[in-house]
Amino acid sequence: MKRLMITLAMGAYLALSAGAVFASGNEHHEGKNYEHDDRHNSKIYGKVQSLPDGKIGAWNVNGKEIEVSHNTLIREKHGEAEIGSYVEVEGTFSGKTMRAHKIEVKRENREMR
């Protein structure tokens, strides 16, 4: 009987703890407007085929249109982002255009040579 009581008490404790964690996660979003977004984060790799002066605006990476804004992080550790650079682009697609969150210049992929 003692084991049964301990098991029931532990089960109740775990259930209440899980409920509290779930509730606190919901409270974090309270009062903020979040739109449901079916777009998913994606990554593409390739050579920069075109980009505007100042790097803000529409880029072309392997035939894909990339939208680069002032909020886009551009990392140039392995060279400058320029036509011919091999890059990794992280962002979300909206139709055929990718809105870039981060662009990182990479060392050229051996398969690209």
Secondary structure as GFF3:
##gff-version 3
##sequence-region A 1 113
A	DSSP	alpha_helix	2	27	.	.	.	ID=ss1
A	DSSP	beta_strand	41	50	.	.	.	ID=ss2
A	DSSP	beta_strand	57	61	.	.	.	ID=ss3
A	DSSP	beta_strand	64	68	.	.	.	ID=ss4
A	DSSP	beta_strand	73	75	.	.	.	ID=ss5
A	DSSP	beta_strand	86	94	.	.	.	ID=ss6
A	DSSP	beta_strand	97	105	.	.	.	ID=ss7
A	DSSP	three_ten_helix	110	112	.	.	.	ID=ss8
###
